[in-house]
Amino acid sequence: MIDRIRLTAAAKIQLSTLKRKTGIEHYNSICRHALCISLANPSMPPEEEFNFHGGIEIDWRTFTGGNEELYLNLLMLRLRQDGLGIGIEDVKKACFSHLHRGLSYLAGKYDDYIVDSLILA
């Protein structure tokens, strides 16, 4: 359903910063945490038009750590809870929106507790 995860240039910078702060070696691990943190927030992510120029791409299987169905089901469940469609494009859009919002949470200066929890994970 999703082949690649695309991240903006801003998200790439956030990932680099988080990698340096946490010592977590791989972007995909940080991205999984970011996605789950955003999914746990009951509000919907803001509507955004993403510009992926200068960003990075991560293979879906690498992103999910081999748990493709788990993350796909988490996204579809969240879409249903939000009263949205669960078509392919809906799932992709939700994934990008939640992932970028989660990275913003992690990279935010007030989220030192969350970053510290990543280090302990």
C-alpha positions as CSV (number, residue, x, y, z in Angstrom):
1,M,0.0,0.0,0.0
2,I,2.8,2.4,0.9
3,D,6.1,1.9,-0.8
4,R,8.2,4.8,0.5
5,I,7.9,7.4,3.3
6,R,8.8,10.8,2.1
7,L,10.1,13.5,4.5
8,T,10.5,17.2,3.9
9,A,13.8,19.0,4.2
10,A,12.7,20.4,7.5
11,A,11.9,16.9,8.8
12,K,15.4,15.8,7.6
13,I,17.0,18.5,9.8
14,Q,14.8,17.5,12.7
15,L,15.9,13.9,12.3
16,S,19.5,14.9,12.2
17,T,19.1,16.9,15.4
18,L,17.2,14.1,17.2
19,K,19.8,11.6,16.1
20,R,22.5,13.7,17.6
21,K,20.6,14.4,20.8
22,T,19.5,10.8,21.4
23,G,22.3,8.8,19.9
24,I,19.7,6.7,18.1
25,E,21.6,5.5,15.0
26,H,18.8,5.0,12.4
27,Y,16.2,7.5,11.2
28,N,13.6,4.8,10.9
29,S,13.6,4.2,14.6
30,I,13.1,7.9,15.4
31,C,10.3,8.0,12.8
32,R,8.4,5.1,14.3
33,H,8.5,6.9,17.7
34,A,7.4,10.2,16.0
35,L,4.5,8.5,14.3
36,C,3.2,6.8,17.4
37,I,3.5,10.0,19.5
38,S,1.3,11.8,16.9
39,L,-1.2,9.0,16.7
40,A,-1.5,9.1,20.5
41,N,-2.6,12.7,20.3
42,P,-6.4,12.8,20.0
43,S,-6.4,15.9,17.8
44,M,-6.0,15.7,14.1
45,P,-2.8,17.0,12.5
46,P,-3.1,20.3,10.7
47,E,-3.7,20.3,7.0
48,E,-0.4,20.9,5.2
49,E,0.9,20.9,1.7
50,F,4.3,19.1,2.0
51,N,7.3,20.0,-0.2
52,F,9.5,17.0,-0.3
53,H,12.3,18.7,-2.3
54,G,15.5,18.3,-0.4
55,G,14.1,15.8,1.9
56,I,14.7,12.1,2.3
57,E,12.9,8.9,1.5
58,I,12.7,5.7,3.6
59,D,11.5,2.4,2.3
60,W,8.2,1.4,4.0
61,R,9.5,-2.0,5.1
62,T,12.6,-0.3,6.7
63,F,10.4,2.4,8.3
64,T,8.1,-0.2,9.9
65,G,11.0,-2.5,11.0
66,G,9.3,-5.4,9.2
67,N,5.9,-4.8,10.9
68,E,4.2,-3.3,7.8
69,E,0.7,-4.5,8.8
70,L,0.9,-3.2,12.3
71,Y,1.7,0.4,11.2
72,L,-0.8,0.2,8.4
73,N,-3.5,-0.9,10.8
74,L,-2.6,1.8,13.3
75,L,-3.0,4.4,10.6
76,M,-6.3,2.9,9.3
77,L,-7.7,2.7,12.9
78,R,-6.8,6.3,13.5
79,L,-8.5,7.4,10.2
80,R,-11.7,5.6,11.2
81,Q,-11.6,7.2,14.7
82,D,-11.3,10.6,13.0
83,G,-14.2,9.8,10.7
84,L,-12.1,9.8,7.5
85,G,-11.8,7.5,4.6
86,I,-9.3,4.6,4.6
87,G,-8.3,4.6,0.9
88,I,-4.7,4.4,-0.2
89,E,-4.3,8.1,-0.6
90,D,-6.0,8.7,2.8
91,V,-3.6,6.4,4.5
92,K,-0.5,8.0,2.8
93,K,-1.7,11.5,3.7
94,A,-2.3,10.5,7.3
95,C,1.1,8.8,7.6
96,F,2.9,11.9,6.3
97,S,0.9,14.3,8.4
98,H,1.3,12.3,11.6
99,L,4.9,11.6,11.0
100,H,5.8,15.2,10.4
101,R,3.7,16.3,13.4
102,G,5.4,13.7,15.6
103,L,8.9,14.9,14.5
104,S,7.9,18.4,15.3
105,Y,6.9,17.3,18.8
106,L,10.1,15.4,19.3
107,A,12.3,18.2,18.0
108,G,10.5,20.9,20.0
109,K,12.4,22.6,22.8
110,Y,9.7,21.8,25.3
111,D,9.8,18.0,24.6
112,D,13.0,17.2,26.4
113,Y,11.1,14.6,28.4
114,I,10.1,12.8,25.2
115,V,13.6,12.9,23.8
116,D,14.9,11.5,27.1
117,S,12.4,8.7,26.9
118,L,13.7,7.8,23.4
119,I,17.2,7.5,24.8
120,L,16.0,5.1,27.4
121,A,14.0,3.0,24.9
